[in-house]
Amino acid sequence: MHKHVQVREYVRSLITGAPPGTPAPSERELVQLFGVARMTVRQALDALVAEGLLERIPGRGTFVADTRVDHVPRLCGFAEEMTRRGMAPGSRTLLARVESAGPGVARALEVGVGDPIVHWQRLRLADGAPMCVEDAYLAATLVPGLLEHLPQSLYAELERRDLAPTWGEDSVDAGLAQEPEARLLGLTVGHPVLRVARRAFCDRSPVEVSRSTYRADRFTMWVPLTRVPQPRHR
């Protein structure tokens, strides 16, 4: 069993049944107990935060979260997601320009091949460390002037334009880091990564297509599942 899984399940056993607001073991305690790196402990706690079992309160610590009634995951941008996990989000623009839509992006955005699209590539940071490389694509006619004044948060800017994504689709694949993403993420070539492709909609219209490559050792994706009772066959 991987070390971060051992730490995660140990903490899970401690907090199961605990009332909301109960303090979770500190990272320092877990590092000393298991003899692992702080990043390993952070990955374990991140998984429990992503599951909704723990919540981080900046300046105070990590605590048992309130029980979730709504188990449908929320569509949110990187900054909002990192803030929810108790990390300080940041980003660095690598590329921002108008391009001609290729067949794949054109189909996803429901525009014509060769139509102008905005391509915004950023290195996304969490607590000052690289978390993912993100490429976002939007129809240029939908966001005039975006490149002249790049916003801190794309989703906040879309909301300001009455184009806030209301639902979306994520496709997740495991992969191996290639150049130059490995260099940007501070990884060696061939290190495991998670690739997330997103198509976000405002009502029925696609507003954004993105491809993000996450460090697999820093990011855990939580996907809630439910089971619909099946009718019994007689």
N, C-alpha and C positions, 0 to 999 in steps of 0.2 A: 504494500500500500504506500502511495506517495506520502511524503511527510506532511504536505499541506492538507491532505485528506485526513490523516491521523489527527492533526490539530483541529480541523473543522469538526470532526465527529466527536472529539472530546468536548469541545465547547458546546456543541449541540446537546450532548448528554447533560451538561450542567444547566443549560437554560430551559430545557424541556419542562413545561409546566410552571416555570417561574413567572411571577406577575410582571406586567409591563413596568419598565423603569428600573428593573433589577440590573445592577452593574454587571457587565461581562468581564472576564479576566482581562487584564491589561496586556498589551503586546509584550511589555518587558517581562511580565510573569510567564507568559507562554514561551518566550524565547529561552528563558532560564529553565523552564520545566522540560522542554523537548530538546534543547540544545540545537536549535535551528536558527537560520538567519531571520532577521526581522521581515524581509520580503516574503518569506514562506508563511509567517504568521499573518501578515497583512493579506495575503491571498486567501487564506482560510477564513478570515473575518469578512473579507469582501464577499465571499460566497454566501455567507449567512446574511449579510446586509442585502445582497441581491435577492435572496429568497424572501426577504421581508421579516426575518426572525430577529434581526438586530438593527439598530439605528445608531448613527454616529451624531453626536452633538458637539460641534466645534468648541474647544476650550474646556469641555467637561469629560468626554470619554464616550464609550460605547455601551449601549444599554439594550435590554430586551424591548422589542418594539411592540406597539399595540397590535392586537390580532387583526389581520386584514379580512375585511368582509368582501371586498371586491378583488377577486383574484385575476382579473383581466389586466395584463401588463399595459402601462401607459406608453403612448407614443411621445417621446421627448427627445430633445437634442442632446448633444454631448455634454454641454455645460450643465444643463439641468440634471442629467444622469450622474455626473461626477459630484455635483453638489449634494445630491441625495445620498451618495455613498460616503459623504463626509470628506471629500477631497476638494482642493482648490483647482478649478478648471483654468486652463490657459491654452493659447494657440499661437502658432507662427505661420503666416501665409508663405507658401512656397511658390504658388503660381495663381494668377488671377487674370483671366483674359476671355475674350469672345472667340469661339471656335465654330467650325461647321459641324453639325450633328452627323455622326456616323450612323450606320444602320441600327445598331443595338440601342444607343441612347435615343435616337429618333423614335424608335418603336416604343420605348419605355415612357418617353415624355409625350407621345402622340403628336409629334411634329414631323415635318418632312425631312428627308435626308438632305443634308446640306444647309438646312435652316440654321440661323445663328443661335448658339447656346452659350451660356456663361459656364466656364469651368473654373472652380475655385478649389485649389488644393491646399490643405493645411496640415501641419504637424500638431496634433492635439496633445496637450500636456495635462497631467494630474499631479498636484503637489510639486510642480516644476519639473517632473520627469516625463519622458515620452511615453504616451499610452497608445496612440494609433496615428496612422497616416490616412487622411480622409480626402477623397475626391468627390466633390458635389457638382452636379450638373442641373442647370435650370434653363428653361426657354428664355432667351434674351428679351423677347417681347413682354414677358410676364413681370420682369424685374428691371425696368429701365432705370439707369443711374446707379445700379448696385455697385459696379466696379469703381465709380468715382468716390464713393463713401462706404468702404467695406465695414459692415457692422461687427460688433463683438459676438453677437449670436445670430445665426441665420434664421432660426425658428422665430426668435423675437422680431426680427425684421419682417419675416413673412406675415406674422400676426399684425404688425403695424400696417401692412399693405392689405389687410383683410384676406390673406391667403394662408392662414394658419393651417398646417396639416391636421386633419381630423382622424385619419386612419392611415395605415400603411402595411407593407409587407416586407419582412426581413428574410433573407436567405443566408444561412451560415455554413461555411465550409472550413475545415481544418487544412492548413497548408504549411509550407516551409518558406521562411523569409528569403527573399532574393534582393540583390542590389537594385536600386539604391535604398529600398525600404529598410533593409537590415541596418545600414549605416545610420539612417535617420532615427530608427528606434533604439539604437545602441545595442544591436544584436549581432551575432555572428551569422553568416549566410548558412541557411539550413536549419535555423532555430525555429521551433514550432510557433505558428501564428494562427489567429482566427481571422477569417475574411468574411465580412458582413456586407451584403448587397441589400440596399433599401430602396423601395419605391414608395414615396409618400404622396398622399392625395388630400386635396381640399374638396370635400364632398366627393364628386365623381371625377374630378379633374386632377391628373398627376401634376404636382408642382415641383417635385425634387426627386432626382435619382442620385444615389451616392454609393460609393464603394469604399469601405474602410478596412484597414489591416491593423489588428490589435495585437499587442504583445500577449501571448497566451499565458505567460507567467504572471501577468498583472491584472488580467481582466477575466471575470467569470460572468457568463450570461445565464440569467435565470428565466426559465420558461415554465409558467404554471400550467398544469394539466388538470382536466376534470374528466370524469367518466359518466356518461349518460346511462342510467339504468336501462337494460335491454328487456323487452318483454319475454316472459318465460314461455317456452314451447311446451305444449301439452301433448 
